[in-house]
Amino acid sequence: MTYLHGTVRGPTGIEADVRFLIDSGAGYSLLPESVWKAIGLVAPLLGVVTLETLGLVFDPFGRRLRPMRALLA
């Protein structure tokens, strides 16, 4: 197991030191709820990894989610 010490910063500039476990198989980076609150994160975020997993894509012009087109090779 390998760990990395890092600093995370919220939108207001508040920082917190975190000890991350490095997992090259993980698709997401996670923070404990106490760190989220300490650095001022409050808005839920739906990121691209989750969207791709669900087969969705964001249409920035229509400002909505759409099913991802299947590509056949």
PDB file of N, CA, C and O in Angstrom:
ATOM      1  N   MET A   1       0.841  -1.176   0.000  1.00  0.00           N
ATOM      2  CA  MET A   1       0.000   0.000   0.000  1.00  0.00           C
ATOM      3  C   MET A   1       0.882   1.233   0.000  1.00  0.00           C
ATOM      4  O   MET A   1       1.882   1.308   0.713  1.00  0.00           O
ATOM      5  N   THR A   2       0.492   2.184  -0.807  1.00  0.00           N
ATOM      6  CA  THR A   2       1.248   3.421  -0.913  1.00  0.00           C
ATOM      7  C   THR A   2       0.334   4.602  -0.624  1.00  0.00           C
ATOM      8  O   THR A   2      -0.794   4.671  -1.111  1.00  0.00           O
ATOM      9  N   TYR A   3       0.836   5.514   0.166  1.00  0.00           N
ATOM     10  CA  TYR A   3       0.079   6.703   0.548  1.00  0.00           C
ATOM     11  C   TYR A   3       0.804   7.946   0.059  1.00  0.00           C
ATOM     12  O   TYR A   3       2.019   7.941  -0.137  1.00  0.00           O
ATOM     13  N   LEU A   4       0.042   9.000  -0.133  1.00  0.00           N
ATOM     14  CA  LEU A   4       0.577  10.280  -0.551  1.00  0.00           C
ATOM     15  C   LEU A   4      -0.072  11.364   0.296  1.00  0.00           C
ATOM     16  O   LEU A   4      -1.293  11.395   0.449  1.00  0.00           O
ATOM     17  N   HIS A   5       0.749  12.251   0.843  1.00  0.00           N
ATOM     18  CA  HIS A   5       0.206  13.391   1.587  1.00  0.00           C
ATOM     19  C   HIS A   5      -0.013  14.525   0.601  1.00  0.00           C
ATOM     20  O   HIS A   5       0.870  14.843  -0.195  1.00  0.00           O
ATOM     21  N   GLY A   6      -1.198  15.137   0.654  1.00  0.00           N
ATOM     22  CA  GLY A   6      -1.517  16.218  -0.258  1.00  0.00           C
ATOM     23  C   GLY A   6      -2.384  17.255   0.422  1.00  0.00           C
ATOM     24  O   GLY A   6      -2.845  17.074   1.549  1.00  0.00           O
ATOM     25  N   THR A   7      -2.592  18.336  -0.288  1.00  0.00           N
ATOM     26  CA  THR A   7      -3.435  19.420   0.197  1.00  0.00           C
ATOM     27  C   THR A   7      -4.573  19.620  -0.781  1.00  0.00           C
ATOM     28  O   THR A   7      -4.350  19.691  -1.989  1.00  0.00           O
ATOM     29  N   VAL A   8      -5.792  19.711  -0.268  1.00  0.00           N
ATOM     30  CA  VAL A   8      -6.955  20.006  -1.103  1.00  0.00           C
ATOM     31  C   VAL A   8      -7.462  21.393  -0.739  1.00  0.00           C
ATOM     32  O   VAL A   8      -7.367  21.828   0.409  1.00  0.00           O
ATOM     33  N   ARG A   9      -8.007  22.083  -1.747  1.00  0.00           N
ATOM     34  CA  ARG A   9      -8.484  23.449  -1.538  1.00  0.00           C
ATOM     35  C   ARG A   9      -9.906  23.568  -2.060  1.00  0.00           C
ATOM     36  O   ARG A   9     -10.216  23.113  -3.161  1.00  0.00           O
ATOM     37  N   GLY A  10     -10.757  24.177  -1.269  1.00  0.00           N
ATOM     38  CA  GLY A  10     -12.144  24.393  -1.668  1.00  0.00           C
ATOM     39  C   GLY A  10     -12.319  25.676  -2.441  1.00  0.00           C
ATOM     40  O   GLY A  10     -11.353  26.413  -2.643  1.00  0.00           O
ATOM     41  N   PRO A  11     -13.533  25.961  -2.878  1.00  0.00           N
ATOM     42  CA  PRO A  11     -13.797  27.146  -3.696  1.00  0.00           C
ATOM     43  C   PRO A  11     -13.550  28.468  -2.984  1.00  0.00           C
ATOM     44  O   PRO A  11     -13.383  29.498  -3.637  1.00  0.00           O
ATOM     45  N   THR A  12     -13.525  28.454  -1.658  1.00  0.00           N
ATOM     46  CA  THR A  12     -13.277  29.690  -0.911  1.00  0.00           C
ATOM     47  C   THR A  12     -11.806  29.865  -0.550  1.00  0.00           C
ATOM     48  O   THR A  12     -11.432  30.851   0.084  1.00  0.00           O
ATOM     49  N   GLY A  13     -10.961  28.895  -0.959  1.00  0.00           N
ATOM     50  CA  GLY A  13      -9.535  28.980  -0.674  1.00  0.00           C
ATOM     51  C   GLY A  13      -9.115  28.273   0.599  1.00  0.00           C
ATOM     52  O   GLY A  13      -7.922  28.204   0.896  1.00  0.00           O
ATOM     53  N   ILE A  14     -10.061  27.748   1.356  1.00  0.00           N
ATOM     54  CA  ILE A  14      -9.728  27.007   2.583  1.00  0.00           C
ATOM     55  C   ILE A  14      -9.083  25.688   2.187  1.00  0.00           C
ATOM     56  O   ILE A  14      -9.556  24.999   1.283  1.00  0.00           O
ATOM     57  N   GLU A  15      -7.989  25.341   2.879  1.00  0.00           N
ATOM     58  CA  GLU A  15      -7.239  24.124   2.557  1.00  0.00           C
ATOM     59  C   GLU A  15      -7.290  23.121   3.700  1.00  0.00           C
ATOM     60  O   GLU A  15      -7.529  23.479   4.853  1.00  0.00           O
ATOM     61  N   ALA A  16      -7.059  21.852   3.355  1.00  0.00           N
ATOM     62  CA  ALA A  16      -6.963  20.786   4.348  1.00  0.00           C
ATOM     63  C   ALA A  16      -5.900  19.796   3.880  1.00  0.00           C
ATOM     64  O   ALA A  16      -5.803  19.494   2.690  1.00  0.00           O
ATOM     65  N   ASP A  17      -5.116  19.301   4.810  1.00  0.00           N
ATOM     66  CA  ASP A  17      -4.126  18.265   4.513  1.00  0.00           C
ATOM     67  C   ASP A  17      -4.805  16.905   4.566  1.00  0.00           C
ATOM     68  O   ASP A  17      -5.592  16.626   5.471  1.00  0.00           O
ATOM     69  N   VAL A  18      -4.493  16.059   3.583  1.00  0.00           N
ATOM     70  CA  VAL A  18      -5.127  14.753   3.465  1.00  0.00           C
ATOM     71  C   VAL A  18      -4.061  13.706   3.182  1.00  0.00           C
ATOM     72  O   VAL A  18      -3.098  13.963   2.459  1.00  0.00           O
ATOM     73  N   ARG A  19      -4.240  12.537   3.754  1.00  0.00           N
ATOM     74  CA  ARG A  19      -3.380  11.386   3.454  1.00  0.00           C
ATOM     75  C   ARG A  19      -4.163  10.473   2.515  1.00  0.00           C
ATOM     76  O   ARG A  19      -5.108   9.805   2.935  1.00  0.00           O
ATOM     77  N   PHE A  20      -3.764  10.446   1.235  1.00  0.00           N
ATOM     78  CA  PHE A  20      -4.449   9.659   0.218  1.00  0.00           C
ATOM     79  C   PHE A  20      -3.829   8.267   0.103  1.00  0.00           C
ATOM     80  O   PHE A  20      -2.607   8.122   0.125  1.00  0.00           O
ATOM     81  N   LEU A  21      -4.669   7.253  -0.017  1.00  0.00           N
ATOM     82  CA  LEU A  21      -4.231   5.916  -0.401  1.00  0.00           C
ATOM     83  C   LEU A  21      -4.246   5.895  -1.914  1.00  0.00           C
ATOM     84  O   LEU A  21      -5.274   6.203  -2.517  1.00  0.00           O
ATOM     85  N   ILE A  22      -3.131   5.540  -2.552  1.00  0.00           N
ATOM     86  CA  ILE A  22      -3.069   5.484  -4.007  1.00  0.00           C
ATOM     87  C   ILE A  22      -3.633   4.149  -4.464  1.00  0.00           C
ATOM     88  O   ILE A  22      -3.172   3.091  -4.035  1.00  0.00           O
ATOM     89  N   ASP A  23      -4.642   4.206  -5.344  1.00  0.00           N
ATOM     90  CA  ASP A  23      -5.275   3.010  -5.897  1.00  0.00           C
ATOM     91  C   ASP A  23      -5.404   3.209  -7.396  1.00  0.00           C
ATOM     92  O   ASP A  23      -6.310   3.906  -7.852  1.00  0.00           O
ATOM     93  N   SER A  24      -4.509   2.604  -8.168  1.00  0.00           N
ATOM     94  CA  SER A  24      -4.499   2.811  -9.616  1.00  0.00           C
ATOM     95  C   SER A  24      -5.701   2.180 -10.308  1.00  0.00           C
ATOM     96  O   SER A  24      -5.920   2.426 -11.494  1.00  0.00           O
ATOM     97  N   GLY A  25      -6.482   1.376  -9.598  1.00  0.00           N
ATOM     98  CA  GLY A  25      -7.672   0.778 -10.176  1.00  0.00           C
ATOM     99  C   GLY A  25      -8.939   1.551  -9.869  1.00  0.00           C
ATOM    100  O   GLY A  25     -10.008   1.206 -10.372  1.00  0.00           O
ATOM    101  N   ALA A  26      -8.841   2.585  -9.057  1.00  0.00           N
ATOM    102  CA  ALA A  26     -10.029   3.361  -8.680  1.00  0.00           C
ATOM    103  C   ALA A  26     -10.366   4.366  -9.773  1.00  0.00           C
ATOM    104  O   ALA A  26      -9.474   4.944 -10.395  1.00  0.00           O
ATOM    105  N   GLY A  27     -11.639   4.566  -9.996  1.00  0.00           N
ATOM    106  CA  GLY A  27     -12.072   5.541 -10.987  1.00  0.00           C
ATOM    107  C   GLY A  27     -12.337   6.912 -10.405  1.00  0.00           C
ATOM    108  O   GLY A  27     -12.504   7.877 -11.151  1.00  0.00           O
ATOM    109  N   TYR A  28     -12.379   7.018  -9.106  1.00  0.00           N
ATOM    110  CA  TYR A  28     -12.724   8.273  -8.437  1.00  0.00           C
ATOM    111  C   TYR A  28     -11.721   8.574  -7.333  1.00  0.00           C
ATOM    112  O   TYR A  28     -11.078   7.672  -6.797  1.00  0.00           O
ATOM    113  N   SER A  29     -11.598   9.838  -7.004  1.00  0.00           N
ATOM    114  CA  SER A  29     -10.865  10.270  -5.824  1.00  0.00           C
ATOM    115  C   SER A  29     -11.895  10.645  -4.778  1.00  0.00           C
ATOM    116  O   SER A  29     -12.871  11.330  -5.089  1.00  0.00           O
ATOM    117  N   LEU A  30     -11.698  10.216  -3.563  1.00  0.00           N
ATOM    118  CA  LEU A  30     -12.677  10.452  -2.507  1.00  0.00           C
ATOM    119  C   LEU A  30     -12.066  11.222  -1.355  1.00  0.00           C
ATOM    120  O   LEU A  30     -10.876  11.095  -1.067  1.00  0.00           O
ATOM    121  N   LEU A  31     -12.889  12.022  -0.700  1.00  0.00           N
ATOM    122  CA  LEU A  31     -12.500  12.739   0.511  1.00  0.00           C
ATOM    123  C   LEU A  31     -13.502  12.409   1.598  1.00  0.00           C
ATOM    124  O   LEU A  31     -14.687  12.228   1.317  1.00  0.00           O
ATOM    125  N   PRO A  32     -13.036  12.329   2.848  1.00  0.00           N
ATOM    126  CA  PRO A  32     -13.979  12.143   3.949  1.00  0.00           C
ATOM    127  C   PRO A  32     -14.932  13.343   4.034  1.00  0.00           C
ATOM    128  O   PRO A  32     -14.563  14.465   3.686  1.00  0.00           O
ATOM    129  N   GLU A  33     -16.150  13.092   4.498  1.00  0.00           N
ATOM    130  CA  GLU A  33     -17.146  14.160   4.609  1.00  0.00           C
ATOM    131  C   GLU A  33     -16.644  15.318   5.471  1.00  0.00           C
ATOM    132  O   GLU A  33     -16.932  16.481   5.189  1.00  0.00           O
ATOM    133  N   SER A  34     -15.894  14.993   6.518  1.00  0.00           N
ATOM    134  CA  SER A  34     -15.387  16.057   7.394  1.00  0.00           C
ATOM    135  C   SER A  34     -14.456  17.004   6.639  1.00  0.00           C
ATOM    136  O   SER A  34     -14.446  18.204   6.914  1.00  0.00           O
ATOM    137  N   VAL A  35     -13.672  16.483   5.691  1.00  0.00           N
ATOM    138  CA  VAL A  35     -12.780  17.328   4.889  1.00  0.00           C
ATOM    139  C   VAL A  35     -13.608  18.164   3.913  1.00  0.00           C
ATOM    140  O   VAL A  35     -13.336  19.351   3.730  1.00  0.00           O
ATOM    141  N   TRP A  36     -14.623  17.551   3.282  1.00  0.00           N
ATOM    142  CA  TRP A  36     -15.508  18.297   2.379  1.00  0.00           C
ATOM    143  C   TRP A  36     -16.070  19.514   3.101  1.00  0.00           C
ATOM    144  O   TRP A  36     -16.016  20.632   2.588  1.00  0.00           O
ATOM    145  N   LYS A  37     -16.608  19.288   4.293  1.00  0.00           N
ATOM    146  CA  LYS A  37     -17.213  20.383   5.049  1.00  0.00           C
ATOM    147  C   LYS A  37     -16.169  21.418   5.461  1.00  0.00           C
ATOM    148  O   LYS A  37     -16.426  22.621   5.409  1.00  0.00           O
ATOM    149  N   ALA A  38     -14.995  20.949   5.870  1.00  0.00           N
ATOM    150  CA  ALA A  38     -13.948  21.857   6.341  1.00  0.00           C
ATOM    151  C   ALA A  38     -13.463  22.808   5.247  1.00  0.00           C
ATOM    152  O   ALA A  38     -13.128  23.957   5.534  1.00  0.00           O
ATOM    153  N   ILE A  39     -13.423  22.343   4.000  1.00  0.00           N
ATOM    154  CA  ILE A  39     -12.935  23.199   2.915  1.00  0.00           C
ATOM    155  C   ILE A  39     -14.073  23.902   2.179  1.00  0.00           C
ATOM    156  O   ILE A  39     -13.837  24.593   1.188  1.00  0.00           O
ATOM    157  N   GLY A  40     -15.285  23.732   2.649  1.00  0.00           N
ATOM    158  CA  GLY A  40     -16.409  24.490   2.118  1.00  0.00           C
ATOM    159  C   GLY A  40     -17.073  23.931   0.880  1.00  0.00           C
ATOM    160  O   GLY A  40     -17.741  24.673   0.159  1.00  0.00           O
ATOM    161  N   LEU A  41     -16.910  22.639   0.608  1.00  0.00           N
ATOM    162  CA  LEU A  41     -17.613  22.038  -0.523  1.00  0.00           C
ATOM    163  C   LEU A  41     -19.035  21.696  -0.095  1.00  0.00           C
ATOM    164  O   LEU A  41     -19.241  21.038   0.924  1.00  0.00           O
ATOM    165  N   VAL A  42     -20.003  22.141  -0.870  1.00  0.00           N
ATOM    166  CA  VAL A  42     -21.392  21.856  -0.521  1.00  0.00           C
ATOM    167  C   VAL A  42     -22.204  21.328  -1.703  1.00  0.00           C
ATOM    168  O   VAL A  42     -23.171  20.595  -1.495  1.00  0.00           O
ATOM    169  N   ALA A  43     -21.834  21.684  -2.950  1.00  0.00           N
ATOM    170  CA  ALA A  43     -22.665  21.304  -4.109  1.00  0.00           C
ATOM    171  C   ALA A  43     -22.349  19.897  -4.557  1.00  0.00           C
ATOM    172  O   ALA A  43     -21.177  19.546  -4.691  1.00  0.00           O
ATOM    173  N   PRO A  44     -23.382  19.065  -4.798  1.00  0.00           N
ATOM    174  CA  PRO A  44     -23.143  17.751  -5.390  1.00  0.00           C
ATOM    175  C   PRO A  44     -22.610  17.927  -6.814  1.00  0.00           C
ATOM    176  O   PRO A  44     -22.951  18.898  -7.489  1.00  0.00           O
ATOM    177  N   LEU A  45     -21.795  17.010  -7.259  1.00  0.00           N
ATOM    178  CA  LEU A  45     -21.172  17.101  -8.572  1.00  0.00           C
ATOM    179  C   LEU A  45     -21.346  15.778  -9.294  1.00  0.00           C
ATOM    180  O   LEU A  45     -21.027  14.726  -8.742  1.00  0.00           O
ATOM    181  N   LEU A  46     -21.845  15.816 -10.513  1.00  0.00           N
ATOM    182  CA  LEU A  46     -21.983  14.636 -11.346  1.00  0.00           C
ATOM    183  C   LEU A  46     -20.907  14.715 -12.409  1.00  0.00           C
ATOM    184  O   LEU A  46     -21.020  15.495 -13.354  1.00  0.00           O
ATOM    185  N   GLY A  47     -19.867  13.916 -12.262  1.00  0.00           N
ATOM    186  CA  GLY A  47     -18.711  13.979 -13.147  1.00  0.00           C
ATOM    187  C   GLY A  47     -18.774  13.037 -14.333  1.00  0.00           C
ATOM    188  O   GLY A  47     -19.682  12.215 -14.455  1.00  0.00           O
ATOM    189  N   VAL A  48     -17.784  13.176 -15.205  1.00  0.00           N
ATOM    190  CA  VAL A  48     -17.756  12.436 -16.462  1.00  0.00           C
ATOM    191  C   VAL A  48     -17.635  10.926 -16.262  1.00  0.00           C
ATOM    192  O   VAL A  48     -18.208  10.163 -17.040  1.00  0.00           O
ATOM    193  N   VAL A  49     -16.910  10.481 -15.248  1.00  0.00           N
ATOM    194  CA  VAL A  49     -16.775   9.037 -15.028  1.00  0.00           C
ATOM    195  C   VAL A  49     -18.138   8.425 -14.720  1.00  0.00           C
ATOM    196  O   VAL A  49     -18.485   7.372 -15.255  1.00  0.00           O
ATOM    197  N   THR A  50     -18.902   9.083 -13.863  1.00  0.00           N
ATOM    198  CA  THR A  50     -20.243   8.593 -13.544  1.00  0.00           C
ATOM    199  C   THR A  50     -21.142   8.642 -14.773  1.00  0.00           C
ATOM    200  O   THR A  50     -21.879   7.694 -15.044  1.00  0.00           O
ATOM    201  N   LEU A  51     -21.082   9.741 -15.514  1.00  0.00           N
ATOM    202  CA  LEU A  51     -21.901   9.858 -16.718  1.00  0.00           C
ATOM    203  C   LEU A  51     -21.585   8.747 -17.717  1.00  0.00           C
ATOM    204  O   LEU A  51     -22.494   8.122 -18.263  1.00  0.00           O
ATOM    205  N   GLU A  52     -20.290   8.500 -17.958  1.00  0.00           N
ATOM    206  CA  GLU A  52     -19.892   7.455 -18.901  1.00  0.00           C
ATOM    207  C   GLU A  52     -20.329   6.080 -18.422  1.00  0.00           C
ATOM    208  O   GLU A  52     -20.761   5.248 -19.220  1.00  0.00           O
ATOM    209  N   THR A  53     -20.218   5.841 -17.129  1.00  0.00           N
ATOM    210  CA  THR A  53     -20.647   4.559 -16.568  1.00  0.00           C
ATOM    211  C   THR A  53     -22.141   4.339 -16.793  1.00  0.00           C
ATOM    212  O   THR A  53     -22.581   3.216 -17.039  1.00  0.00           O
ATOM    213  N   LEU A  54     -22.908   5.409 -16.706  1.00  0.00           N
ATOM    214  CA  LEU A  54     -24.353   5.326 -16.906  1.00  0.00           C
ATOM    215  C   LEU A  54     -24.763   5.413 -18.373  1.00  0.00           C
ATOM    216  O   LEU A  54     -25.948   5.320 -18.694  1.00  0.00           O
ATOM    217  N   GLY A  55     -23.780   5.594 -19.271  1.00  0.00           N
ATOM    218  CA  GLY A  55     -24.082   5.697 -20.695  1.00  0.00           C
ATOM    219  C   GLY A  55     -24.727   7.014 -21.080  1.00  0.00           C
ATOM    220  O   GLY A  55     -25.556   7.064 -21.989  1.00  0.00           O
ATOM    221  N   LEU A  56     -24.347   8.079 -20.391  1.00  0.00           N
ATOM    222  CA  LEU A  56     -24.921   9.401 -20.637  1.00  0.00           C
ATOM    223  C   LEU A  56     -23.846  10.383 -21.077  1.00  0.00           C
ATOM    224  O   LEU A  56     -22.664  10.201 -20.784  1.00  0.00           O
ATOM    225  N   VAL A  57     -24.265  11.417 -21.777  1.00  0.00           N
ATOM    226  CA  VAL A  57     -23.373  12.496 -22.172  1.00  0.00           C
ATOM    227  C   VAL A  57     -24.122  13.811 -21.960  1.00  0.00           C
ATOM    228  O   VAL A  57     -25.336  13.878 -22.148  1.00  0.00           O
ATOM    229  N   PHE A  58     -23.392  14.852 -21.568  1.00  0.00           N
ATOM    230  CA  PHE A  58     -24.005  16.165 -21.348  1.00  0.00           C
ATOM    231  C   PHE A  58     -24.027  16.947 -22.654  1.00  0.00           C
ATOM    232  O   PHE A  58     -23.000  17.091 -23.318  1.00  0.00           O
ATOM    233  N   ASP A  59     -25.187  17.445 -23.015  1.00  0.00           N
ATOM    234  CA  ASP A  59     -25.351  18.298 -24.184  1.00  0.00           C
ATOM    235  C   ASP A  59     -25.265  19.746 -23.700  1.00  0.00           C
ATOM    236  O   ASP A  59     -26.216  20.251 -23.104  1.00  0.00           O
ATOM    237  N   PRO A  60     -24.134  20.423 -23.948  1.00  0.00           N
ATOM    238  CA  PRO A  60     -23.966  21.778 -23.425  1.00  0.00           C
ATOM    239  C   PRO A  60     -24.873  22.803 -24.109  1.00  0.00           C
ATOM    240  O   PRO A  60     -25.168  23.846 -23.525  1.00  0.00           O
ATOM    241  N   PHE A  61     -25.319  22.525 -25.333  1.00  0.00           N
ATOM    242  CA  PHE A  61     -26.184  23.468 -26.046  1.00  0.00           C
ATOM    243  C   PHE A  61     -27.625  23.367 -25.547  1.00  0.00           C
ATOM    244  O   PHE A  61     -28.292  24.381 -25.345  1.00  0.00           O
ATOM    245  N   GLY A  62     -28.101  22.130 -25.351  1.00  0.00           N
ATOM    246  CA  GLY A  62     -29.448  21.925 -24.829  1.00  0.00           C
ATOM    247  C   GLY A  62     -29.497  21.901 -23.317  1.00  0.00           C
ATOM    248  O   GLY A  62     -30.574  21.889 -22.720  1.00  0.00           O
ATOM    249  N   ARG A  63     -28.311  21.894 -22.691  1.00  0.00           N
ATOM    250  CA  ARG A  63     -28.158  21.861 -21.233  1.00  0.00           C
ATOM    251  C   ARG A  63     -28.956  20.729 -20.599  1.00  0.00           C
ATOM    252  O   ARG A  63     -29.719  20.934 -19.655  1.00  0.00           O
ATOM    253  N   ARG A  64     -28.757  19.504 -21.154  1.00  0.00           N
ATOM    254  CA  ARG A  64     -29.409  18.326 -20.587  1.00  0.00           C
ATOM    255  C   ARG A  64     -28.587  17.085 -20.874  1.00  0.00           C
ATOM    256  O   ARG A  64     -27.683  17.089 -21.710  1.00  0.00           O
ATOM    257  N   LEU A  65     -28.926  16.018 -20.156  1.00  0.00           N
ATOM    258  CA  LEU A  65     -28.244  14.749 -20.368  1.00  0.00           C
ATOM    259  C   LEU A  65     -28.929  13.985 -21.489  1.00  0.00           C
ATOM    260  O   LEU A  65     -30.153  13.996 -21.617  1.00  0.00           O
ATOM    261  N   ARG A  66     -28.107  13.318 -22.300  1.00  0.00           N
ATOM    262  CA  ARG A  66     -28.613  12.497 -23.399  1.00  0.00           C
ATOM    263  C   ARG A  66     -27.942  11.126 -23.361  1.00  0.00           C
ATOM    264  O   ARG A  66     -26.838  10.980 -22.838  1.00  0.00           O
ATOM    265  N   PRO A  67     -28.616  10.132 -23.917  1.00  0.00           N
ATOM    266  CA  PRO A  67     -27.967   8.808 -24.001  1.00  0.00           C
ATOM    267  C   PRO A  67     -26.726   8.913 -24.904  1.00  0.00           C
ATOM    268  O   PRO A  67     -26.742   9.626 -25.907  1.00  0.00           O
ATOM    269  N   MET A  68     -25.668   8.207 -24.543  1.00  0.00           N
ATOM    270  CA  MET A  68     -24.444   8.186 -25.320  1.00  0.00           C
ATOM    271  C   MET A  68     -24.661   7.335 -26.554  1.00  0.00           C
ATOM    272  O   MET A  68     -25.292   6.280 -26.477  1.00  0.00           O
ATOM    273  N   ARG A  69     -24.149   7.776 -27.685  1.00  0.00           N
ATOM    274  CA  ARG A  69     -24.223   6.976 -28.915  1.00  0.00           C
ATOM    275  C   ARG A  69     -23.269   5.805 -28.819  1.00  0.00           C
ATOM    276  O   ARG A  69     -22.131   5.958 -28.376  1.00  0.00           O
ATOM    277  N   ALA A  70     -23.725   4.648 -29.229  1.00  0.00           N
ATOM    278  CA  ALA A  70     -22.864   3.471 -29.246  1.00  0.00           C
ATOM    279  C   ALA A  70     -22.000   3.503 -30.502  1.00  0.00           C
ATOM    280  O   ALA A  70     -22.502   3.692 -31.610  1.00  0.00           O
ATOM    281  N   LEU A  71     -20.696   3.315 -30.315  1.00  0.00           N
ATOM    282  CA  LEU A  71     -19.782   3.267 -31.442  1.00  0.00           C
ATOM    283  C   LEU A  71     -19.433   1.818 -31.738  1.00  0.00           C
ATOM    284  O   LEU A  71     -19.006   1.085 -30.847  1.00  0.00           O
ATOM    285  N   LEU A  72     -19.609   1.412 -32.961  1.00  0.00           N
ATOM    286  CA  LEU A  72     -19.267   0.046 -33.360  1.00  0.00           C
ATOM    287  C   LEU A  72     -17.987   0.084 -34.148  1.00  0.00           C
ATOM    288  O   LEU A  72     -17.833   0.878 -35.077  1.00  0.00           O
ATOM    289  N   ALA A  73     -17.064  -0.783 -33.770  1.00  0.00           N
ATOM    290  CA  ALA A  73     -15.770  -0.800 -34.466  1.00  0.00           C
ATOM    291  C   ALA A  73     -15.748  -1.889 -35.506  1.00  0.00           C
ATOM    292  O   ALA A  73     -14.744  -2.063 -36.197  1.00  0.00           O
TER     293      ALA A  73
END
